[in-house]
Amino acid sequence: MPTLPKIISRACFGLAATSVVLMAAQPTRAQTANTSFFVTSVGIGNGGNLGGLAGADNHCQTLAQAAGAGGKTWRAYLSTQEADGKPAVNARDRIGKGPWQNSKGAAIAKDVAELHGNNNLTKQTALTEKGDVNNGIGDTPNRHDVLTGSQADGTAFPAGDDRTCKNWTSSTQGSAMLGHADRVGIPPSPTSNSWNAAHPSRGPDGGCSQKDLISTGGAGLLYCFAAN
């Protein structure tokens, strides 16, 4: 039977261990709350049909909320093209002014100009809302393709050739511009290594189905930025 000193000793040890766990968790929660950029850990699951920009933004907001970073206004990094009398929308104009950092506190870019210039977006920094590294070239499955619908400077493509899966409403015919979150393309080149404009989607279903996105190394993932 344990003696009173042993019981007290064990109780003190338990309290100390609990305190250490709580102290370790506090910086993690604070860091998560300061997250202002992430790659979605999952896509919506319906190919290029995201429910328009509103559906994509809601996906970002929902994942951020679940990860403890829902106190911000989140926007998907997506452009739309001029169509049906509606003007184009540039991805660069809808994500705020920056700066942005990932869930580990690593800086991504200080502002919109740096984001579209010499940014710090790499496989190691383009983390999901959960703080995980997203699979890229060499991983199974490869999921480095991220939907953007944008040109390298973050602006929309001219009306004509579809680069937004019909402004994010099609899961069959069309095409979407994709970026590589790991900054790796085959063969390597400034274009194929681009984080936001590496190549258009393609595939047997017409280019915008979930199957099509998976076939080139994607999963319908998005870049999400805190706009405030």
N, C-alpha and C positions, 0 to 999 in steps of 0.2 A: 504493500500500500504506500503511495507516495507521501512523503512527509510534507508538512506545511511549507518549509523553505523551497522544496522542489516545485510544489504547485505554484507558488508565487513567482519563481524563476521562469517557469514555462509560460505563465500568463504575461509576464513582462516581455519575453521573447516574442510572443504572438503579437502583442501591441506594437513592438518595434518593427516587426516584419510588415504589419499592416500599414504603418506610417511610411515605410520605404516605398511600398507599392503606390500609395496615394500621392506621395511626393513625386514619384516618377511619372504618374499619369497626368498631373497638373500641367507640366510643360507641353505634353502631347496634345491635350485638349486646347491649350492656348495657341499652339502652333497650327492646329487644324482650323481654328476659328480665323486665323490670319491667312489661310489659303485663299489665293485669288486666281489660280489657274489650275486646271487639271484636264487630263484626257479621260473621257468616260470609260469606266470599266466594262460597260456593256452598251450595246446599241439599242435602239428602240425595237429592232427585230423585224422591221417591215421594209427592208432595203432602203431605197432612196425616198420612200414616202414617210416623211417625218411629221406629217401634219402641218407642213409649212414652217415658217420661222417660229411661230408661236409654240408648236409642238416640240421643236428642238430646244427652245429656251426652257420649256417646262421640264424636259428631260434633264437638262443641266441643273435646274433649280431643285428637282426632286432628289437627284443623287447628292448634291451638295448638302441638302437638308439632312439626309440620312447619315452623312459623314461628319456632321457637326459644324458645317460651314454655311448654313442656310440663312444667316443674317445679312446676306448681301443680295444684290440683284444680279443674277447670272444670265449671261448671253452666250449662245452658241456662235462659234466663229464660222458664219456662213454668209455667202452672198446670194442674191437672187438677180435674175435677168429681167430686163424690160419685157413686159408681156401684158396683153389684154388691157392696155391703156394705163398700166401701173409702172412707175419708174423703177429702175434697178436699185438695189440696195447693196452697199459695199460692206463686206465683213469688217473692215478696219474702222468703219464709222459707227459700229454698234456695240463695241466692247469696252467703252470707256477710255480713259486717258493713261491708265497705268499708275504706278508700277505694278507688276504682277510677280507673284512667287508661288512655288509649289507647296505641297503639304509638309515638306521637310524644311521649308524656309529658304530654299535656294532661289535666287533671283532668276527670272525668265527674261524680262526686259523692263527698262525703266519707263518707256513710253511707246507710242504707236510707231514712231520712226525707227527706234531701235529694234522693235519686234520684227519689222520688215527689212531690217538691215543686219547688223552684227548682234544677233540675239544669243541667248544661252540655252536654247531649246535643243536638247539632245535626248538620246534614249534614256540616259540616267536622270535627266531632269523632267522629262515629259511624263510625270507620274499620274496615276489614276487618282480619283478622289479618295481612295483608300490608302494611298501612299505606296502603291505597288508599281513596279516597272512593267510597262506594257510590252508584250511580246513583239519582237522584230525579226529581221532577217537572221536565220540560223536557229530560231526558236520554233517549237511546234505547239500549237499552230502559229504561223506568222500572222500578226494582226496589226501591221504597221500602217496600213492605209487608213487615213482619216478623212472624212467628208469635209470639203471646204467650199466647193463651187467658185473658187476665187483664182484670180491671177496672182502672180508672185508678190505684187505690191498691195494685195488685199482688196483690190477693186473687182467689181463684177465683170464678167465677160459681156461683150456686145450681144444684142439680140441676134438670133440666128442659130448657130450650132448649140445644141443643148449642153450645158455644163453644170446643171443643177437638178437633174432628174425632174424636169418640169417644175422648177421652183419648189422642190422638196415635196411633191405630191404624187410621184410615180414610183411604183415598185415593179414596173415591167420595162417599157420602152424608154429610151433616153440615155443620158450619160451624166456623170458627175465628176468634176475635178477633185482629185484626191491628193493629199499630202502624205509624206512619210514621217511618222513621229520619231523614228529612230535615225532619220537623216541618212539612210542608206538605200541606194538603188542598184539595180543590176542591168547593164554595167554602170559603175559610178559616173556621175556627171553632175554639174551644177543643177540641172533640171531634175534628174532622178533622185538626187539627194535633198530636194526641196521639202521643207516641212509643210508647205501649203499648196504647192502646184507641181506635183511630180508627174502625174499622168491621169487621163480620164478613165472612168470605170468602163468595163466591157464585159461581155459574157453571153452565153447561149440564150438567156431569157430576154435579152434586149438591152442589158447594161445597167439596170436599176433594181434588179431583184436582190434579195438577201443572198441567194446562191451566187449571183454575179459578183457581189462585193466580196464574198468569201473566196471566190476563185482566184482573185488577184492578190490575196493577202490582207484581207480586211474583215470587218465585222459590223460595219455601219457605225463606227465610233465617231465621236465629236471632240473638238477642242472647246472647252468652256472657260470663259473669262468673267471675272467679277467686274461689272461695269461701274461700280461705285466704291 
